[in-house]
Amino acid sequence: MQRHLLLALLLLLLAACTGSQEPPLPALVAAGGGGEVRFYRARDLQEGTGNPVATWDAQNLQDLAYSNAFQRLYLLFPDRMEAYDTATFTENAVPQGSPTEASLPADCAGGYLRLGQSRLLAHCPGAGRAFLWSLDGSGNPEEVDLTGLPPEVRLALFPQGGQEVLAYMTREALGYRPAQNPSGTPSLEKPLDPQASQGPFDLQLDRARGRLLGLAATPTEVRLYALEGDALTSRKVLGDFPQPSRLALDPVGAVVYGQGFQVLLPKESPLQQEFRTYTAGLVGQDGYLYLAQGQSLEVYDLVPSPPLFLRSSNLGFSPTSLAFIPVE
């Protein structure tokens, strides 16, 4: 009897250490880059098999994003945005259908997307312009007023005071203000300490904790800046030599990656894989981290600390953006 009890406790501990869901959450990972979007079963990537369920042609694709609340996949191109209904997606079929399109009155080459609660932000840095589009795909894009912001600014959307405001990060400051009224309220701006000499590299909303996270670098290190309430803090992340870096965020976890990667949540880890350069990253709702390095996609379980490496798949192309799509 005692032996059976000990065995049961051991199995329980082993299950608790993995942190992965049983059965796995049915989901797809959309990988965009090289003029196409490929869709993979998340469980296949966790097992090291990188055969796509479907491939869409997407010439000149700049970025992609997925809204779980609206069940739509958004693609950004230099001249337009497209929204695809994902309600009929399954692990075995990804019907493309006809997208809802919105033309952009600016060249958005080199641009990126940021999701808000009800709107999608498309920032076109080369043109010095940004646009808001309803997440339900209705209406036309509305231009954001970027008066006073430098060309290297990074943008995001941030819920404050019952509205969705424009969050921004420059080399000197991190703050927010109404998207079409720079002098309106609510607004806040905090100087970066220390100031950045490189970047900013990324700015994203940490939805679960109601804060803004940004990345920039001094001459000697990459720093993570966090704006929570009216307090701005910063600290060193990653290694000793600053390189462009990005954030992968989901309510279940947060990771900074670039030259190696470092888990911030659910449990902070030291620098991992410091000699590898990652170009795209995703924290999935399944509790796994997906990181692209060249044509390889690595998968880690985020619950153990340090994170547990599971598998690496050769995708045959180099993705620059990833999205996690739960399916039925």
VENWOTA-V990908 format. One record per residue. OMEGA is omega in radians with two decimals (none if undefined). Layout:
omega:OMEGA
omega:OMEGA
//
This chain:
omega:3.14
omega:3.14
omega:3.13
omega:3.13
omega:3.11
omega:3.12
omega:3.12
omega:3.11
omega:3.13
omega:3.13
omega:3.11
omega:3.13
omega:3.14
omega:3.12
omega:-3.13
omega:-3.09
omega:-3.06
omega:-3.14
omega:-3.13
omega:-3.08
omega:3.05
omega:-0.07
omega:-3.12
omega:3.09
omega:3.10
omega:-3.07
omega:3.03
omega:2.95
omega:3.08
omega:-3.13
omega:-3.11
omega:3.12
omega:3.08
omega:3.08
omega:3.13
omega:3.00
omega:3.09
omega:-3.11
omega:-3.11
omega:2.96
omega:-3.13
omega:-3.11
omega:3.08
omega:3.12
omega:3.09
omega:3.13
omega:3.06
omega:3.09
omega:-3.01
omega:3.12
omega:-3.08
omega:3.02
omega:-3.13
omega:3.08
omega:3.08
omega:2.99
omega:-3.11
omega:-3.11
omega:3.13
omega:3.07
omega:3.14
omega:-3.09
omega:3.02
omega:3.14
omega:-3.13
omega:3.06
omega:3.12
omega:-3.12
omega:-3.10
omega:-3.14
omega:3.12
omega:3.03
omega:-3.08
omega:3.09
omega:3.12
omega:3.07
omega:-3.11
omega:-3.06
omega:-3.04
omega:2.94
omega:3.09
omega:3.10
omega:-3.12
omega:3.06
omega:-3.11
omega:-3.06
omega:-3.11
omega:3.10
omega:3.00
omega:3.09
omega:-3.06
omega:-3.10
omega:3.14
omega:3.14
omega:-3.07
omega:3.13
omega:3.13
omega:-3.09
omega:2.85
omega:-3.06
omega:3.03
omega:3.14
omega:3.11
omega:-3.14
omega:-3.14
omega:3.08
omega:-3.09
omega:3.01
omega:-3.08
omega:-3.11
omega:3.14
omega:-3.11
omega:2.99
omega:-3.13
omega:2.95
omega:3.12
omega:-3.12
omega:-3.11
omega:3.12
omega:3.12
omega:3.01
omega:3.13
omega:-3.13
omega:-3.01
omega:-3.11
omega:3.12
omega:-3.10
omega:-3.09
omega:3.11
omega:-3.03
omega:3.08
omega:3.14
omega:-3.14
omega:-3.12
omega:3.09
omega:3.08
omega:-3.11
omega:3.06
omega:3.12
omega:3.10
omega:3.08
omega:-3.08
omega:3.08
omega:3.10
omega:-3.11
omega:-3.13
omega:3.07
omega:-3.13
omega:-3.08
omega:-3.09
omega:-3.06
omega:-3.09
omega:2.96
omega:-3.02
omega:3.03
omega:3.05
omega:-2.98
omega:3.12
omega:3.13
omega:3.04
omega:3.12
omega:3.09
omega:3.14
omega:-3.06
omega:3.12
omega:3.02
omega:-3.11
omega:3.08
omega:3.05
omega:3.08
omega:-3.10
omega:-2.98
omega:3.01
omega:-3.10
omega:3.09
omega:-3.13
omega:3.08
omega:-3.00
omega:-3.10
omega:3.13
omega:-3.05
omega:-3.12
omega:-3.10
omega:3.11
omega:0.06
omega:3.11
omega:3.13
omega:3.05
omega:3.14
omega:3.11
omega:3.08
omega:3.09
omega:-0.02
omega:3.08
omega:-3.10
omega:3.04
omega:3.10
omega:3.14
omega:0.03
omega:-3.07
omega:-3.05
omega:3.03
omega:-3.11
omega:3.06
omega:2.98
omega:-2.98
omega:-3.04
omega:-3.04
omega:3.06
omega:-3.12
omega:3.06
omega:3.08
omega:3.14
omega:3.13
omega:3.03
omega:-3.08
omega:2.91
omega:3.10
omega:-3.02
omega:-3.04
omega:2.98
omega:3.14
omega:3.05
omega:3.11
omega:-3.11
omega:3.07
omega:-3.11
omega:-2.99
omega:3.07
omega:-3.13
omega:3.08
omega:3.11
omega:3.09
omega:3.09
omega:3.12
omega:3.01
omega:-3.12
omega:-2.97
omega:-3.03
omega:-3.10
omega:-3.03
omega:3.07
omega:3.05
omega:-3.04
omega:-3.06
omega:3.13
omega:2.96
omega:-3.02
omega:2.99
omega:3.10
omega:-3.12
omega:-3.11
omega:3.12
omega:-3.09
omega:2.97
omega:-3.07
omega:-3.13
omega:2.99
omega:-2.96
omega:3.08
omega:-3.12
omega:3.10
omega:3.08
omega:3.14
omega:0.17
omega:3.07
omega:-3.09
omega:3.13
omega:2.95
omega:3.11
omega:3.12
omega:3.03
omega:-3.00
omega:-3.13
omega:3.10
omega:3.12
omega:-3.11
omega:-3.06
omega:3.10
omega:-3.11
omega:-3.10
omega:2.93
omega:-3.09
omega:3.08
omega:3.12
omega:3.12
omega:3.10
omega:3.06
omega:3.11
omega:-3.09
omega:3.12
omega:3.06
omega:-3.02
omega:3.13
omega:-3.13
omega:3.04
omega:-3.12
omega:3.14
omega:3.14
omega:2.98
omega:-3.04
omega:-3.04
omega:3.07
omega:3.07
omega:0.01
omega:-3.08
omega:-3.08
omega:3.08
omega:3.14
omega:-3.05
omega:2.99
omega:3.14
omega:3.03
omega:-3.05
omega:-3.11
omega:3.01
omega:-3.04
omega:3.14
omega:3.09
omega:3.09
omega:-3.08
omega:3.07
omega:-3.12
omega:-3.03
omega:3.03
omega:-3.13
omega:3.10
omega:none
//
